[in-house]
Amino acid sequence: MSKVDTLKRRIETLEKKHKELDVTIQSCYTNVNIDEEVRKMKTLKLWYKDEMHLLNQQLIQMVLK
């Protein structure tokens, strides 16, 4: 498997996890007692998004070479 394929698979995995967290966070808004857990999930969701962005940038650079 090439580096490009590996990056694409990693991005797909992160996108899936990001979407799953979004659904979980939305469902948590119905329960007021889990504020700390929601904060942690939001932080993780942001990390996934940042990681996807970095990997996409790497992918673009690899394709342009």
C-alpha distances in whole Angstrom, upper triangle without the diagonal:
4,7,8,6,7,10,11,10,13,15,15,16,19,20,21,22,24,26,27,28,30,32,33,34,36,38,39,41,43,44,46,45,42,42,40,37,37,37,34,32,32,31,28,28,28,26,23,24,24,21,19,21,20,16,17,19,16,14,18,18,15,15,19,18
4,5,5,6,9,10,11,12,14,15,17,18,20,21,23,24,26,27,29,30,32,33,35,37,38,39,41,44,44,46,46,42,42,40,37,37,36,34,32,32,31,28,27,27,25,22,23,23,19,18,19,18,14,15,16,13,11,14,15,11,12,15,15
4,5,5,6,9,10,10,12,14,15,16,18,20,21,22,24,26,27,28,31,32,33,35,36,37,39,42,42,44,43,40,39,37,35,34,34,31,29,29,28,25,24,24,22,19,20,19,16,15,16,14,11,12,13,10,9,12,12,9,11,14,13
4,5,5,6,9,10,11,12,14,15,16,18,20,21,23,24,26,27,29,30,31,33,35,36,38,41,41,43,43,39,38,37,35,33,33,31,29,28,27,25,24,23,21,19,19,18,15,14,15,13,10,10,12,9,6,9,10,7,8,12,12
4,5,5,6,9,10,11,12,14,15,17,19,20,21,23,24,26,27,29,30,32,33,35,37,39,40,42,42,38,38,36,34,33,33,30,28,28,27,24,23,24,22,19,19,19,16,14,16,15,12,12,14,12,9,12,14,11,11,15,16
4,5,5,6,9,10,11,12,14,16,17,18,20,21,23,24,26,27,29,31,32,33,35,38,38,40,40,36,35,34,31,30,30,28,26,26,25,22,21,22,19,16,17,18,14,13,15,14,10,12,14,11,10,13,14,12,13,17,17
4,5,5,6,9,10,11,12,14,15,16,18,20,21,22,25,26,27,29,30,31,33,36,37,38,38,34,33,32,29,28,28,26,24,24,22,20,19,19,16,14,14,14,11,9,11,10,6,8,10,8,7,10,12,10,11,15,16
4,5,5,6,9,10,10,12,14,15,17,18,20,21,23,24,26,27,29,30,32,35,36,37,37,34,33,32,30,28,28,26,24,23,23,20,19,19,17,14,14,15,12,10,12,12,8,8,11,10,8,11,13,12,12,15,17
4,5,5,6,9,10,11,12,14,15,17,18,20,21,23,24,26,27,29,31,33,34,36,36,32,32,31,28,27,27,25,22,23,22,19,18,19,17,14,15,16,13,11,14,14,10,11,14,13,11,15,17,15,15,19,20
4,5,5,6,9,10,11,12,14,15,17,18,20,21,22,24,26,27,29,32,32,33,33,30,29,28,25,24,24,22,19,20,19,16,15,16,14,11,12,13,9,8,11,11,8,10,13,12,11,14,16,15,16,19,20
4,5,5,6,9,10,10,12,14,15,16,19,20,21,23,25,26,27,30,31,32,33,29,28,27,25,23,23,21,19,18,18,15,13,14,12,9,10,11,8,6,9,10,7,7,11,11,10,13,15,15,15,18,20
4,5,5,6,9,10,11,12,14,15,17,19,20,21,23,25,26,29,30,32,32,29,28,27,25,23,24,22,19,19,19,16,14,16,15,11,11,14,11,9,12,13,11,11,14,14,13,15,18,17,17,20,22
4,5,5,6,9,10,11,12,14,16,17,18,20,21,23,25,27,28,30,30,26,26,25,22,21,22,19,16,17,17,14,13,15,13,10,11,13,11,9,13,14,12,13,16,16,15,18,20,19,20,23,25
4,5,5,6,9,10,10,12,14,15,16,18,20,21,23,26,26,27,28,24,24,22,20,18,19,16,14,14,14,11,9,11,10,6,8,10,8,7,10,12,10,11,15,15,15,17,19,19,20,23,25
4,6,5,6,9,10,11,13,14,15,17,19,20,22,24,25,27,28,24,24,23,20,19,19,18,14,14,15,12,10,11,11,7,8,11,10,7,10,13,11,11,15,16,15,17,20,20,20,23,25
4,5,5,6,9,10,11,12,14,16,17,19,21,23,24,26,26,23,23,23,20,18,19,18,14,15,16,13,11,13,13,10,11,14,13,11,14,16,15,15,19,19,18,20,23,23,23,26,28
4,5,5,6,9,10,10,12,14,15,16,19,21,22,23,23,20,20,19,16,15,16,14,11,12,13,10,8,11,11,8,10,13,12,11,14,16,15,16,19,20,19,22,24,24,25,28,30
4,5,5,6,9,10,11,12,14,15,17,20,21,22,23,19,19,18,16,14,14,13,10,10,11,8,5,8,9,6,7,11,11,10,12,15,14,15,18,19,19,21,24,24,25,27,29
4,5,5,6,9,10,11,13,14,16,18,20,22,23,19,19,20,17,14,16,15,11,11,14,12,8,11,13,10,10,14,14,12,15,18,17,17,20,22,21,23,26,26,26,29,31
4,5,5,6,9,10,11,12,15,17,18,20,21,17,18,18,15,13,15,14,10,11,14,11,9,13,14,11,13,16,16,15,18,20,19,20,23,24,24,26,28,29,29,32,34
4,5,5,6,8,10,10,13,15,16,17,18,14,15,14,11,10,11,10,7,8,10,8,6,10,11,10,11,14,15,15,17,19,19,20,23,24,24,26,29,29,30,32,34
4,5,5,6,9,10,11,14,15,17,18,15,15,15,13,10,12,12,8,8,11,10,7,10,13,11,11,15,16,15,17,20,20,20,23,25,25,26,29,30,30,32,35
4,5,5,6,9,10,12,14,16,18,15,15,17,14,11,14,14,11,11,14,13,11,14,16,14,15,19,19,18,21,23,23,23,26,28,27,29,32,33,33,35,37
4,5,5,6,9,11,11,14,15,12,13,14,10,9,12,12,8,10,13,12,11,14,16,15,16,19,20,19,22,24,24,25,28,29,29,31,33,34,35,37,39
4,5,5,7,10,10,12,13,10,10,11,9,6,9,10,7,7,11,11,10,12,15,14,15,18,19,19,21,24,24,25,27,29,29,31,33,34,35,37,39
4,5,6,8,10,12,14,12,12,14,12,9,12,13,11,10,14,14,12,15,18,17,17,20,22,21,23,26,26,26,29,31,31,32,35,36,36,38,41
4,5,6,8,11,13,11,12,14,12,10,13,15,12,13,16,16,15,18,20,19,20,23,24,24,26,29,29,29,32,34,33,35,38,38,39,41,43
4,5,5,8,9,7,8,11,9,7,11,12,10,11,15,15,14,17,19,19,20,23,24,24,26,29,29,30,32,34,34,36,38,39,40,42,44
4,5,6,9,8,9,12,11,8,11,14,12,12,16,17,16,18,21,21,21,24,25,26,27,30,31,31,33,35,36,37,39,41,41,43,45
4,6,9,10,11,14,13,11,15,17,15,16,19,20,19,21,24,24,24,27,29,29,30,33,34,34,37,39,39,40,43,44,44,46,49
4,6,6,8,12,11,10,13,15,14,15,19,19,19,22,24,24,25,28,29,29,31,34,34,35,37,39,40,41,43,44,45,47,49
4,6,6,10,11,10,12,15,15,15,18,20,20,21,24,25,25,28,29,30,32,34,35,36,38,40,40,42,44,45,46,48,50
4,6,8,9,10,12,14,14,16,18,19,20,22,24,25,26,28,29,31,32,34,35,36,38,40,41,42,44,46,47,49,51
4,6,5,6,9,10,11,12,14,16,16,19,20,21,23,25,26,27,29,31,32,33,35,36,37,39,41,42,43,45,47
4,5,5,6,9,10,10,12,14,15,17,18,20,21,23,24,26,27,29,30,31,33,35,36,37,39,41,42,44,46
4,5,5,6,9,10,11,12,14,15,17,19,20,21,23,24,26,27,29,30,32,33,35,36,38,39,41,42,44
4,5,5,6,9,10,11,12,14,15,17,18,20,21,23,24,26,27,29,30,32,33,35,36,37,39,41,42
4,5,5,6,9,10,10,12,14,15,16,18,20,21,23,24,26,27,29,30,31,33,35,36,37,39,41
4,5,5,6,9,10,11,12,14,15,17,18,20,21,23,24,26,27,29,30,32,33,35,36,38,40
4,5,5,6,9,10,11,12,14,15,16,18,20,21,22,24,26,27,28,30,32,33,35,36,38
4,5,5,6,9,10,10,12,14,15,16,18,20,21,22,24,26,27,28,30,31,33,35,36
4,5,5,6,9,10,11,12,14,15,17,18,20,21,23,24,26,27,29,30,31,33,35
4,5,5,6,9,10,11,12,14,15,17,18,20,21,23,24,26,27,29,30,32,34
4,5,5,6,9,10,10,12,14,15,16,18,20,21,22,24,26,27,28,30,32
4,5,5,6,9,10,11,12,14,15,17,19,20,21,23,25,26,27,29,31
4,5,5,6,9,10,11,12,14,15,17,19,20,21,23,24,26,27,29
4,5,5,6,9,10,11,12,14,15,17,18,20,21,23,24,26,27
4,5,5,6,9,10,10,12,14,15,16,18,20,21,22,24,26
4,5,5,6,9,10,10,12,14,15,16,19,20,21,23,25
4,5,5,6,9,10,11,13,14,15,17,19,20,21,23
4,5,5,6,8,10,11,12,14,15,16,18,20,21
4,5,5,6,9,10,10,12,14,15,16,18,20
4,5,5,6,9,10,11,12,14,15,17,19
4,5,5,6,9,10,11,12,14,15,17
4,5,5,6,9,10,10,12,14,16
4,5,5,6,9,10,10,12,14
4,5,5,6,9,10,11,13
4,5,5,6,9,10,11
4,5,5,6,9,10
4,5,5,6,9
4,6,5,6
4,6,5
4,6
4
